[in-house]
Amino acid sequence: MSFLSPLWILLLPVGYLVILLHKRHPRRREEIVPSILLWQRVSRVLAEDAGWRRLAANLLLILQLLTLAALMLALMQPVFTSLGKALRHDIVILDTSLSMAAADVPGVPHRLAAVVQKLTTTLAGRRPHLVTVIEAGPLPEVLYNGPGDLSRLAGVLNGVEVKHGAPDWEGAALLAHSLATSQTTGLLLATDGSFPADELQPFAEMFPHLPLTPVVAAGEGENAAITAFSARQAGSSLSECDVFVRVVNHGKSPAEIPLVVAGKNGVIERLHLKLEPGEVAQHVFPYEFATEEVLEARLEWSDALPHDNVAYLTAYPPEPTRVLLIGAGNYYLEQGLRIFPQVRLERRLLYPEGTSYPLVIFDRLPVPENFTGTALQIVAGSGLETVSRPQVVRYDRVHPVTRFIDWSEIAIARAFRLPPYPGAKVLVESEAGPLMQLIENEQATILQLAFRLEDSDWPLKVAFPIFLSHLLQWVHPPGWAYVREAVAAGEAVALPGALKNEKGQWTVETPQGQKVGIPAAAASFRAAYSGLYYILSGAGRWPFAVNAGSDREADLHSRLVLPTSQTGEAVQGAAPPRRPLWPWLVAAAFILLLAEGWLYINKGRRPNLRPTLIRLGR
């Protein structure tokens, strides 16, 4: 036991003061009583209770001293340090990336199952009191955070599935750091080790005194993969493209790997690639895509990881993008939009009601209250407050309209203070307020710009046509490109605003046939599994592909190297639990005060407990 405030022991001399006050006898005043017989009975009662009064006086002194001692000890804040075993908290980082799906470990379906078996055995030997399990896949998340019950942990671990992308180690390290406590004594990494050594450095930076304990299960790592499948326009038509395929052999022996590329009308290319261990083969062929065609590249080859033996390309014929410009005219906008051949620009002074355009631009004009659709509004007016030379302080790096643009490099001479709108999403913000904000409701989607183009150098920078291309692709994806590049698992897929359903949301159909609703505030979708996905809308199905193959995940060989911590200090164990005792002392002092009060009231006569017992019996 120890004390947090031991200086309160200086109150000990107060006990002597209590003893001195207790020994001080009160001075009694003498009175003449005319009758002696009146006091004879009183004298007998006093003689009978003399012993009780002496005991009561001593008990009062003892209770007062005990009460003072209890209060003094409570002020010293005593804590009891348990000498038993301290609580142990283990954090488990479970790798669920693509390589964990490799079926090269005997007796189990894949590497993840083998790692789960070894992890369960390890936790049974460590017997932690608390366990946190974090999934380190393309989208890290906390799977379990609770007591170290092996049966519950087994149920959670056996239900984990392999994802088809690279692990986000930094995101997993951030989650682990946010859940770590002073009782965290173990950081376990359950993986196959098939990734570069420097990827685990975030754990060394966030846990300098807590090294990783590896739990590794891996096989031979024989694998061939399609690591790239793309197309680019090569002819006068958007559908005439050069298709590029890259295949790598990560096996230990030479192999002849059949590659088949098929389209809407059957097989397009069939090759037999002879590859040495570690060799890469690249193949380019011309092809003219048909309407709404999906190209599939497949390796007719059996290896440990079948998910990266197939890749997709989606072709969706572009449609003309009709853009309506409302206003007297805007030179920069008109010249910028004419760069894109699929844009059909129309200009009017007033908005014609009852018409439908993928994009309507209101140049320094208000948006009608009954407007439906998607609009870009350049806000300007005599009734708005102006701001001179606003500086960009924050912008959205993820939204499809503002990404890939450094908005801080744009110089603005004058901007207008946008009126506040409930629920508006600020995409570009200055110290004086929003410079670009997005207003979305069930009726319309309005992108507001707080400055005129001629009041900035934006139209003279490359960022302006990039913004226009992003805007056109966002509002009308069918008019943007013929062949759409596939994304990797875990990457964000921008969801076009024109493909929302009647509820203002998106509906995405997964390769397994499930339909997932995406709220309007998300604006993007992250897929954890490879395959063909479709965005469902009233106009049809808009496909996009998620491919599993990559140069990083194709190499299944275990090459785990644990990171070195930033300091060479030893790992600090969890401090033994300490329990404060002052609440018990305060409660004891209160009980002693009650006893002292009762004793003071009854100090002159012997207490009679018989009536009390009779009442309790009744």
Residue pairs with C-beta under 8 A, 6 or more apart in sequence:
1 78
1 79
1 80
1 81
1 581
2 78
2 79
2 81
3 76
3 77
3 78
3 79
4 76
4 77
4 78
4 79
5 75
5 76
5 77
6 76
7 76
8 72
8 75
8 76
9 72
9 76
11 68
11 72
11 75
12 72
14 68
14 72
15 65
15 68
15 69
18 61
18 64
18 65
18 68
19 61
19 65
22 57
22 60
22 61
22 64
33 39
45 605
48 606
49 604
49 605
49 606
52 605
52 606
53 603
53 604
56 599
56 602
56 603
57 603
59 599
60 596
60 599
60 600
60 603
63 592
63 595
63 596
63 599
64 596
66 592
67 589
67 592
67 593
67 596
70 585
70 586
70 588
70 589
70 592
71 585
71 586
71 589
73 581
73 582
73 585
74 582
74 585
74 586
74 589
75 582
77 580
77 582
78 580
78 581
78 582
78 585
79 578
79 579
79 580
79 581
80 578
80 579
80 580
80 581
81 576
81 577
81 578
82 576
82 577
82 578
82 579
83 576
84 576
86 183
86 573
86 574
86 575
86 576
86 577
87 129
87 130
87 183
87 574
87 577
88 126
88 127
88 128
88 129
88 130
88 183
88 185
88 186
88 574
89 128
89 129
89 130
89 131
89 132
89 180
89 181
89 183
89 184
89 185
89 186
89 574
90 123
90 126
90 128
90 130
90 131
90 132
90 148
90 184
90 185
90 186
90 187
90 188
91 131
91 132
91 134
91 176
91 179
91 180
91 184
91 186
91 187
91 188
92 119
92 123
92 131
92 132
92 133
92 134
92 188
92 190
93 134
93 136
93 172
93 176
93 187
93 188
93 189
93 190
93 191
93 203
93 212
94 115
94 119
94 133
94 134
94 135
94 136
94 143
94 157
94 160
94 190
94 191
95 115
95 136
95 137
95 167
95 189
95 190
95 191
95 192
96 112
96 135
96 136
96 137
96 160
96 161
96 162
96 163
96 167
97 136
97 137
97 138
97 162
97 163
97 165
97 166
97 167
97 195
97 553
98 162
98 163
98 164
98 165
98 166
98 305
98 307
98 308
98 489
98 548
98 550
98 553
99 111
99 192
99 194
99 195
99 305
99 553
99 556
100 110
100 111
100 112
100 115
100 162
100 191
100 192
101 110
101 111
101 112
101 162
101 164
101 305
101 307
102 110
102 111
102 192
102 218
102 219
102 221
102 223
102 304
102 305
102 556
103 109
103 110
103 304
103 305
104 111
104 218
104 219
104 220
104 221
104 222
104 304
104 556
105 111
105 113
105 114
105 217
105 218
105 219
107 114
108 114
108 117
110 162
111 192
111 217
111 218
111 219
112 160
112 162
114 217
115 190
115 191
115 192
115 215
115 216
115 217
116 157
116 158
116 160
116 190
117 217
118 190
118 215
118 216
118 217
119 157
119 188
119 190
119 215
120 150
120 153
120 154
120 157
122 188
122 215
123 131
123 148
123 150
123 153
123 188
124 150
126 186
127 148
128 148
128 185
128 186
129 147
129 148
129 183
130 146
130 147
130 148
130 183
131 144
131 145
131 146
131 147
131 148
131 153
132 142
132 144
132 145
132 176
132 179
133 142
133 143
133 144
133 145
133 153
133 156
133 157
134 140
134 141
134 142
134 143
134 172
134 175
134 176
134 179
135 141
135 142
135 143
135 160
135 172
136 167
136 168
136 169
136 171
136 172
136 191
137 162
137 163
137 165
137 167
137 168
137 490
137 528
138 163
138 164
138 165
138 166
138 167
138 168
138 488
138 489
138 490
138 526
138 528
139 163
139 168
139 490
139 526
139 528
140 167
140 168
140 171
140 172
140 175
141 175
142 175
142 179
143 156
143 160
144 152
144 153
144 156
145 179
146 152
163 489
163 490
163 528
163 529
164 307
164 489
164 528
164 529
164 530
164 546
164 548
165 488
165 489
165 490
165 491
165 528
165 548
165 553
166 195
166 488
166 489
166 490
166 550
166 552
166 553
167 195
167 199
168 490
169 199
169 200
169 202
169 203
170 202
173 202
173 203
173 205
173 206
173 207
174 202
174 206
176 187
176 203
176 206
176 207
177 206
177 207
180 207
180 210
182 574
182 575
183 574
183 575
184 210
184 574
185 571
185 573
185 574
186 210
186 213
187 203
187 207
187 210
187 211
187 212
187 213
188 212
188 213
188 214
188 215
189 200
189 203
189 212
189 213
189 214
189 215
190 215
191 214
191 215
191 216
191 560
192 216
192 217
192 218
192 556
192 558
193 214
193 216
193 218
193 558
193 559
193 560
194 218
194 221
194 553
194 555
194 556
194 557
194 558
194 559
195 552
195 559
195 560
196 552
196 559
197 559
197 560
197 561
197 563
198 563
200 212
200 561
200 562
200 563
201 563
203 212
203 563
204 563
204 564
204 565
204 566
205 566
207 565
208 565
208 566
208 567
208 569
209 565
209 567
209 569
209 570
209 571
209 572
210 571
211 562
211 565
211 571
212 562
212 563
214 560
214 562
216 558
216 560
218 556
218 557
218 558
219 304
219 556
220 252
220 304
221 250
221 304
221 555
221 556
221 557
221 558
222 250
222 251
222 252
222 303
222 304
222 556
223 250
223 251
223 303
223 304
223 305
223 308
223 554
223 555
223 556
224 247
224 248
224 249
224 250
224 251
224 255
224 257
224 275
224 299
224 301
224 303
224 309
224 554
225 247
225 248
225 250
225 299
225 305
225 308
225 309
225 549
225 550
225 553
225 554
226 245
226 246
226 247
226 259
226 297
226 299
226 308
226 309
226 310
226 311
226 547
226 549
227 246
227 247
227 248
227 280
227 308
227 549
227 550
227 551
227 554
228 244
228 245
228 246
228 549
229 243
229 244
229 245
229 246
229 295
229 297
229 311
229 312
229 313
229 486
229 547
229 549
230 243
230 244
230 313
230 485
230 486
231 241
231 242
231 243
231 244
231 287
231 289
231 295
231 313
231 483
232 241
232 242
232 244
232 483
233 240
233 241
233 482
233 483
234 240
234 241
234 242
234 286
235 241
235 288
237 288
238 317
238 318
238 481
238 482
239 288
239 289
239 290
239 315
239 317
239 482
240 286
240 288
241 286
241 287
241 288
241 289
241 482
241 483
242 284
242 285
242 286
242 287
243 261
243 284
243 285
243 286
243 287
243 295
243 313
244 282
244 283
244 284
245 259
245 261
245 282
245 283
245 284
245 297
245 311
246 280
246 281
246 282
246 283
247 257
247 259
247 273
247 275
247 280
247 281
247 282
247 283
247 299
248 275
248 278
248 279
248 280
248 281
248 551
248 554
249 255
249 257
249 275
249 276
249 277
249 278
249 279
249 280
250 277
250 278
250 554
250 555
250 556
250 557
251 277
251 303
252 277
253 277
254 274
254 275
254 276
254 277
255 274
255 275
255 301
256 272
256 273
256 274
256 275
257 272
257 273
257 274
257 275
257 299
257 301
258 270
258 271
258 272
258 273
258 299
258 300
258 301
259 269
259 270
259 271
259 272
259 273
259 283
259 297
259 298
259 299
259 300
260 267
260 269
260 270
260 271
260 297
260 298
260 299
260 300
261 267
261 268
261 269
261 270
261 285
261 295
261 296
261 297
261 298
262 268
262 295
262 296
262 298
263 287
263 289
263 290
263 293
263 294
263 295
263 296
264 290
264 293
264 294
265 290
268 285
268 287
268 295
269 283
269 285
271 283
273 281
273 283
275 281
287 295
289 295
289 315
289 482
289 483
290 315
291 315
291 317
292 315
292 316
292 317
292 543
293 314
293 315
294 312
294 313
294 314
294 315
294 532
294 543
294 545
295 312
295 313
295 314
295 315
296 310
296 311
296 312
297 310
297 311
297 312
297 313
298 309
298 310
298 311
299 309
299 310
301 309
303 309
304 556
305 554
305 556
307 530
307 548
308 548
308 549
308 550
308 553
308 554
309 549
310 530
310 548
311 486
311 545
311 547
311 548
311 549
312 486
312 531
312 532
312 545
312 547
313 483
313 484
313 485
313 486
313 545
314 483
314 484
314 486
314 532
314 543
314 544
314 545
315 482
315 483
315 484
316 477
316 478
316 482
316 484
316 542
316 543
317 478
317 482
318 342
318 478
318 479
318 480
318 481
318 482
319 342
319 476
319 478
319 479
320 342
320 343
320 344
320 479
321 340
321 342
321 343
321 344
321 358
321 359
321 472
321 475
321 476
321 479
321 480
322 344
322 346
322 357
322 358
322 359
323 337
323 343
323 344
323 345
323 346
323 357
323 358
323 359
323 360
323 361
323 472
324 346
324 347
324 348
324 351
324 355
324 357
324 359
324 360
324 361
325 333
325 334
325 345
325 346
325 347
325 348
325 361
325 363
326 347
326 348
326 349
326 350
326 351
326 360
326 361
326 362
326 363
326 365
327 347
327 349
327 361
327 362
327 363
327 364
327 365
328 349
328 363
329 347
329 363
330 361
330 363
330 378
330 453
332 453
332 454
332 459
332 464
333 361
333 363
333 453
334 345
334 347
336 459
336 464
336 465
336 468
337 343
337 345
337 468
338 345
339 465
339 468
340 468
340 469
340 472
342 479
342 480
343 472
343 479
346 357
351 360
351 362
351 368
351 371
353 368
353 370
356 373
357 373
358 373
358 374
358 475
358 476
358 479
358 498
359 374
359 375
359 376
359 471
359 472
359 475
359 476
360 371
360 373
360 374
360 375
360 376
361 375
361 376
361 377
361 378
362 375
362 376
362 377
362 378
363 378
364 378
364 379
364 380
364 381
364 452
365 377
366 377
366 381
367 375
367 377
367 444
367 446
371 443
371 444
371 446
372 443
372 444
373 444
373 445
374 444
374 445
374 446
374 447
374 475
374 497
374 498
375 444
375 445
375 446
375 447
376 446
376 447
376 449
376 471
377 446
377 447
377 448
377 449
378 449
378 451
378 452
378 453
379 416
379 418
379 448
379 449
379 450
380 416
380 452
381 416
384 416
384 417
384 419
385 416
385 417
386 414
386 415
386 416
386 417
387 414
387 415
387 416
387 417
387 430
387 432
387 433
388 413
388 414
389 411
389 412
389 413
389 414
390 412
390 415
390 430
390 431
390 432
390 433
390 435
390 451
391 408
391 430
391 431
392 407
392 408
392 410
392 428
392 429
392 430
392 435
393 429
393 430
393 431
394 426
394 428
394 429
395 402
395 405
395 407
395 408
395 427
395 428
395 429
396 402
396 403
396 425
396 426
396 427
396 428
397 403
398 492
398 524
399 427
399 438
399 523
400 470
400 473
400 474
400 494
400 523
400 524
401 427
401 438
401 447
401 467
401 470
401 471
401 474
402 427
402 428
402 436
402 467
402 470
403 470
404 466
404 470
405 463
405 466
405 467
405 470
406 463
407 428
407 435
407 463
409 461
409 463
410 456
410 457
410 458
410 461
410 463
411 456
411 457
412 430
412 435
412 451
412 455
412 456
412 458
413 455
413 456
414 451
414 452
414 455
415 430
415 432
415 435
415 450
415 451
415 455
416 450
416 451
417 432
417 433
417 450
418 433
418 434
418 437
418 448
418 450
421 437
421 439
423 439
423 440
423 441
424 434
424 437
424 438
424 439
424 448
425 437
425 438
425 439
425 440
425 521
426 434
426 436
426 437
427 434
427 436
427 437
427 438
427 447
428 434
428 435
428 436
429 435
433 450
434 448
434 450
435 449
435 450
435 451
436 447
436 448
436 449
436 450
437 447
437 448
437 450
438 445
438 446
438 447
438 448
439 445
439 446
439 447
439 448
440 446
440 504
440 520
440 521
441 504
442 503
442 504
445 497
447 471
453 459
458 464
469 480
472 479
472 480
473 480
473 481
473 494
473 496
474 494
474 496
474 497
475 496
475 497
475 498
476 496
476 498
477 496
477 498
477 499
477 542
478 539
478 542
484 543
484 544
484 545
486 544
486 545
486 546
486 547
487 493
487 527
487 544
487 545
487 546
487 547
488 546
488 547
488 548
488 550
489 527
489 528
489 529
489 530
489 546
489 548
490 526
490 527
490 528
491 526
492 524
492 525
492 526
493 524
493 525
493 526
493 527
493 533
493 544
493 546
494 523
494 524
495 506
495 508
495 518
495 522
495 523
495 524
495 525
495 535
496 535
496 542
498 537
499 506
499 535
499 537
499 539
499 542
500 506
500 520
500 537
501 507
501 536
501 537
501 538
502 538
504 520
505 517
505 518
505 519
505 520
506 517
506 518
506 522
506 525
506 535
507 515
507 516
507 517
507 518
507 535
507 536
507 537
508 515
508 516
508 518
508 525
508 533
508 534
508 535
508 536
509 515
509 516
509 533
509 534
509 535
509 536
509 541
510 516
510 527
510 529
510 531
510 533
511 529
511 530
511 531
511 532
511 533
515 536
516 525
518 525
525 533
527 533
527 546
529 546
530 546
530 547
530 548
531 545
531 546
532 543
532 544
532 545
532 546
533 543
533 544
533 545
533 546
534 541
534 542
534 543
534 544
535 541
535 542
535 543
535 544
